[in-house]
Amino acid sequence: MGGKPAIVLLNNGVIMLFISFVLPAYKAVFLRQAIDSILSQSYPRFELIIVNDASPDNLDEIVGSYQDERIRYYKNETNIGGENLVAQWNHCIEFAQGDYIVLAADDDLYHPDFLMKCVELAEEYPSVNLIRTRVEQIDAHNNLVGVDALIPEYCSKYEFLYYWVQGVSFTCIGNYMFKGTVLKERKFIDLPHAFGSDVVSVINLSENGCVNTKEMLFCFRYSPYHLSSGIDHLKEKITAITMEFNYLMNLNYTQPTDRFDYYFFISSNHSILYSKCKYDYYNLVIKRLPFSKVHYIAKCELLTIKDKMMLFFRFCFDKLFRRQSQRIG
């Protein structure tokens, strides 16, 4: 179904950008909502590529219920994402024909003006590879459970990294519009189970900065079905954190001359990244471990022996204190 339409010119002779929404699909539960939010875009010139990743759910029935020439539907012979989620992302974007690419998900939602606002920024900042919208966080029932911070319309690569280090901006992948040729050349960076792949992939594409909407135009869904919400694969998550911070600690950004960029530069140096790495090891993985797997602390490769010991004592204290509090309660 569908295909790349003919070039469309605005009244001033400017070519309208053609955008590819790429949606790797596996779960049926929220898929119809996700598709509806994309097809409801106020910006007209886009395609929706849906790639069924050998799902056990009846995705054919859901997709087949749409009679929309903008949809192109593909089916994988095997479950690529089950083995390697980032490989599935990179496989799916190869179908895209757009000037820019949005990597959607089968459970997240887009505001009707998502594309329109992103395209406006893409036209204003043509050298930038990343266009980012602010993010609402919703639950399985579409209730609002969190909101994103407001960051400047244009961020240099130094400022963009700084806001991530400081935990200011919410991190996911579906709220970005990527320059298509650059993304296809570089691909999404593969980390185990895609933990941290969103972070390093967008940092990798931010050498010309990142532009941001002031509006929240994307809804990231927390649900029992979401990979990052569970406690599975904690061992792999430690490996992913190690790979993520190895990448970030070796960016080798040159020292900027702009005074603000210099501040962002020194505020994202190796020692600060190390502190955040230690924080992420503990809060994303270690504190969620059962006692039987406390030895996973030894796999926090980027930490000193002293800091590994500190994590061990903190883990024991937190577990014992929590148990005691539960008994009292």
C-alpha positions in Angstrom: 0.0 0.0 0.0 1.2 3.5 -0.7 4.5 4.9 -1.9 6.4 8.2 -2.1 4.2 10.8 -3.6 5.2 13.4 -6.2 7.2 16.4 -5.1 4.9 19.1 -3.6 5.7 22.8 -3.8 4.5 25.5 -1.4 3.4 28.8 -2.8 6.9 30.2 -2.3 8.4 27.4 -4.4 9.9 25.6 -1.3 9.7 21.8 -1.6 7.5 20.2 1.1 9.5 17.6 3.0 8.4 14.0 2.8 8.5 12.2 6.2 8.6 8.5 7.0 7.0 7.2 10.2 8.6 3.8 10.7 6.7 1.6 13.2 8.2 -1.8 14.2 5.1 -3.7 15.5 4.8 -6.7 17.8 2.2 -6.0 20.4 -1.5 -5.6 19.4 -2.8 -4.1 22.6 -2.1 -0.4 21.8 -1.3 -0.7 18.1 -4.6 0.8 16.8 -4.2 3.9 19.0 -0.6 4.3 17.8 -1.6 4.1 14.1 -4.6 6.4 14.6 -2.4 9.1 16.2 0.0 9.0 13.2 -2.7 9.0 10.5 -4.2 12.1 12.3 -1.2 14.3 11.6 -2.1 17.8 10.4 1.0 17.8 8.1 -0.1 15.8 5.1 3.1 14.6 3.3 4.2 11.4 5.0 4.2 7.6 4.8 3.6 5.1 7.6 5.7 2.0 7.3 4.5 -0.8 9.6 6.8 -3.8 10.0 5.2 -6.9 11.7 8.0 -8.5 13.6 6.6 -12.1 13.3 4.1 -11.2 16.0 1.9 -14.0 17.6 -0.9 -11.3 17.7 -3.2 -10.8 14.8 -1.7 -7.6 13.5 -2.8 -8.3 9.9 -6.4 -7.8 11.0 -5.6 -4.4 12.6 -3.5 -3.1 9.8 -5.9 -4.5 7.2 -8.8 -2.5 8.6 -7.2 0.7 7.3 -7.7 1.8 3.8 -5.1 4.5 3.6 -2.6 4.9 0.8 0.0 6.3 3.1 0.4 2.9 4.8 3.0 0.4 3.7 3.0 -3.0 5.5 5.8 -5.5 5.7 6.2 -8.8 7.7 9.4 -10.3 9.0 9.8 -14.0 8.5 11.4 -14.3 12.0 11.2 -12.2 15.2 14.3 -10.0 14.7 13.4 -7.8 17.6 13.2 -10.7 20.0 16.9 -11.4 19.3 18.1 -7.9 18.8 15.7 -4.9 19.1 18.1 -2.4 17.6 18.7 -4.7 14.6 15.0 -4.5 14.1 15.0 -0.7 14.2 17.8 -0.6 11.6 16.1 -3.2 9.5 12.8 -1.2 9.5 14.3 2.2 8.5 15.7 0.7 5.3 12.1 0.7 4.0 11.8 4.5 4.6 11.8 6.9 1.6 11.5 10.1 3.5 13.7 13.1 3.8 13.3 12.6 7.6 12.5 9.5 9.6 10.5 9.1 12.8 10.9 5.8 14.7 7.5 5.1 16.2 6.4 2.3 18.6 3.4 0.1 18.8 2.2 1.7 22.1 3.2 5.4 22.0 1.1 8.3 20.7 1.6 11.5 18.6 -0.1 14.8 18.9 -1.8 15.8 15.5 0.7 18.7 15.2 3.8 16.6 15.9 5.0 16.6 12.2 4.0 20.1 11.4 6.0 21.6 14.3 9.0 19.3 13.5 9.0 20.2 9.8 8.9 23.9 10.7 12.0 23.5 12.7 13.7 21.3 10.1 13.2 24.0 7.5 14.5 26.7 9.9 17.6 24.7 10.9 18.4 22.6 7.8 21.9 21.6 9.0 20.6 19.9 12.2 20.1 16.2 12.1 17.8 16.0 15.1 14.4 17.6 15.7 13.0 16.8 19.2 9.6 17.4 20.8 8.8 17.5 24.4 7.3 14.4 26.0 4.3 13.6 28.0 4.4 10.3 30.0 1.2 8.3 30.1 0.1 5.0 31.6 -1.8 2.1 30.1 -5.0 4.1 30.4 -3.7 7.3 28.8 -3.5 9.1 32.1 -0.8 11.7 32.4 1.9 10.5 34.8 4.8 12.8 33.9 6.0 15.8 31.9 9.2 16.8 30.1 11.3 19.9 30.9 11.4 22.8 28.6 14.9 23.3 27.0 16.0 25.9 24.4 14.8 25.7 20.8 18.4 25.2 19.6 21.0 23.3 21.7 24.6 22.8 20.6 26.0 19.3 21.1 27.6 20.5 24.3 24.3 21.8 25.7 22.4 18.8 24.5 24.7 16.4 26.3 24.7 18.6 29.4 20.9 18.4 29.7 21.0 14.6 29.5 23.8 14.4 32.1 21.7 16.6 34.4 18.6 14.6 33.9 16.7 17.6 32.6 15.3 16.2 29.4 13.3 13.0 29.2 15.0 10.3 27.1 13.3 8.1 24.6 13.5 7.6 20.8 10.0 8.2 19.4 10.0 11.9 20.0 12.8 12.6 17.5 12.6 13.3 13.7 16.0 12.3 12.2 17.5 13.4 8.9 17.0 10.3 6.8 20.3 10.1 4.9 22.3 10.6 8.1 20.4 8.0 10.1 20.6 5.4 7.4 24.3 5.9 7.1 25.1 5.8 10.8 22.2 3.5 12.0 21.0 3.3 15.6 23.7 2.2 17.9 23.3 -1.3 19.2 23.4 -1.9 23.0 21.9 -5.0 24.7 18.1 -5.0 24.6 18.3 -1.4 23.3 19.0 -0.2 26.9 20.7 3.2 26.4 20.6 2.9 22.6 18.3 5.9 22.4 20.8 8.0 24.4 24.0 7.2 22.4 22.2 7.2 19.1 20.9 10.7 19.5 24.2 12.0 21.0 25.9 10.4 17.9 23.7 12.5 15.6 23.9 15.8 17.5 27.2 17.1 16.2 25.3 20.0 14.5 23.1 20.4 17.6 19.5 19.6 18.3 16.3 21.7 17.9 13.4 21.3 20.2 9.7 22.2 20.3 8.3 24.0 23.3 5.1 22.0 23.0 4.7 18.4 24.3 3.7 16.6 21.1 4.6 13.0 21.9 3.2 10.6 24.5 5.6 7.9 25.9 3.7 5.1 27.5 4.6 3.2 30.6 2.8 -0.1 30.7 3.4 -3.7 31.9 4.3 -4.6 28.4 7.2 -2.1 28.1 10.7 -3.5 28.1 12.3 -0.9 30.3 9.5 -1.2 32.9 10.3 -4.7 33.8 13.1 -6.4 35.9 14.2 -8.9 33.3 17.6 -8.7 31.7 19.2 -6.9 34.7 22.6 -8.5 33.9 22.4 -7.3 30.3 21.4 -3.9 31.5 24.6 -3.6 33.4 26.5 -4.4 30.2 24.5 -1.8 28.4 25.3 0.9 31.0 29.0 0.0 30.7 28.8 0.3 26.9 26.8 3.5 27.0 29.2 5.3 29.3 32.3 4.0 27.5 30.8 5.7 24.5 30.1 8.9 26.3 33.4 9.1 28.1 35.2 8.8 24.7 33.3 11.4 22.7 36.5 13.5 22.6 34.7 16.8 22.1 37.0 19.7 21.4 37.1 22.5 24.0 34.6 25.2 22.7 35.3 28.9 22.7 31.8 30.0 23.4 31.5 30.7 27.1 28.2 28.9 27.6 29.3 25.9 25.6 32.5 25.9 27.7 30.4 25.7 30.8 28.4 22.8 29.3 31.6 21.1 28.3 33.3 21.2 31.7 30.0 20.2 33.3 29.9 17.0 31.3 33.5 16.0 31.8 34.8 12.5 32.7 34.4 12.8 36.4 30.8 13.9 36.1 30.0 11.2 33.7 31.6 8.7 36.1 29.3 9.9 38.9 26.2 9.5 36.7 27.4 6.1 35.6 27.7 5.0 39.2 24.2 6.4 39.9 22.7 4.6 36.9 24.4 1.3 37.8 22.8 1.4 41.2 19.4 3.0 40.5 18.6 1.2 37.3 19.9 -2.2 38.2 21.6 -2.9 41.5 18.9 -1.8 43.9 16.4 -4.0 41.9 18.5 -7.2 42.3 17.5 -10.0 44.6 20.1 -11.0 47.3 21.0 -14.1 45.2 22.3 -11.9 42.4 24.3 -9.3 44.5 27.4 -10.6 42.8 26.3 -8.7 39.7 27.9 -5.7 41.3 31.3 -7.1 40.2 30.1 -6.6 36.6 30.0 -2.8 37.0 33.2 -2.6 35.1 33.7 1.2 35.0 33.7 1.5 38.7 36.7 1.4 41.1 36.9 -1.4 43.6 36.1 1.1 46.3 32.9 2.2 44.6 31.8 -1.4 44.0 32.2 -2.0 47.7 30.2 1.1 48.5 27.4 -0.1 46.2 27.5 -3.5 48.0 27.1 -1.9 51.4 24.4 0.4 50.2 22.5 -2.5 48.6 22.6 -4.5 51.9 21.5 -1.5 53.9 18.6 -0.7 51.6 17.4 -4.3 51.4 17.6 -4.8 55.2 16.1 -1.4 56.0 13.3 -2.0 53.5 12.5 -5.4 55.0 12.5 -4.0 58.5 10.2 -1.2 57.4 7.8 -3.7 55.7 7.6 -5.7 59.0 6.9 -2.6 61.0 4.2 -1.5 58.5 
